[in-house]
Amino acid sequence: MKFTGIVKRIDELGRVVIPIELRNKLNIKEKDQVEIFVSSSSIVIKKYEPTCVFCGSSKNLTSYKEKLICKNCIDSIIKNNK
């Protein structure tokens, strides 16, 4: 991880503001969803971008049993099951 030099205080409701410079750099807009991960003693916030459970692609996604699968993986599964 790279230290940005930015230190923020958590407010009384447990919120922290992500500075506009970081939101712009990571293309995070108002109302975008973010994912929160815990890694040992760190909290990592990442812009949520739905991806295929098999290959990680974010294009041409279809939901199947609450999982996202891209068209290429669907085609590959169909081809391999013939």
N, C-alpha and C positions, 0 to 999 in steps of 0.2 A: 504494500500500500504506500501511496505517496502522501506525505503530510502537506496540507494546504496552508498552514499557518493561521487558519480560521478557528476560533474558539467561540462556541455559543453556549448560552445558559438555557437549561430546561426550565420552562415556566411552571406555574402551579398546577397546571393540568397535564403535565408530562410531555408537552410539545416542544419541539425544537424547529427553528426556521432554517430551511436550506437556502443559503445565499443565492441571489439571482445569478451571480457569475457562474456558480456550479450548475444551476438549473439550465442556464443557456448552453454551457459547454456540453452537458449530457442530454440536451434536447428534451428536458422535462418541462412540460407545460402545466398550467393550472388545470386541475381535474384529472391529470394523468394518474395512473396507478403505479405504485412502487412495491417492490418486494423487500421484506426485511429478513435478514439472515443473522444468525449468531455463530461466531467462530471464536472459540475459547473465550477470551475477554473482550472481544470486539463485536460491535453491531455494524452490519453492512447494509446499506440501503441502495437498491438497484432499480432502475426503471423497469417496470413489468412489460415484457414483450413476449406474448404467447408464442410457443414454438412446438414443433413436431416432437413427440416423445421418442421417436427413433433417431432422427438425424439432426434435430435442432433447427431446421428451416423455419422461417416465419412467413413463408409465402404459400398461398393456395391451401389453407388449413381447413380441415373438416373435423367436426366433433363426432367421436364414436365412443359410446359408453363413458362419457365425461372425460375423454382423453382427446388431445388434438393430434391429428395425423395429416401430413402433407400429401398432395396428389401423387408425387413421385414415389413415396413409400407405399401408398395404397396400390399403385400400379405394380410395384415390385412384389408386394405380397400376393396380389392376384396372379402375377406371372409365375411365381415360385410354387403356387398351390395348384397349378394345372398339371 
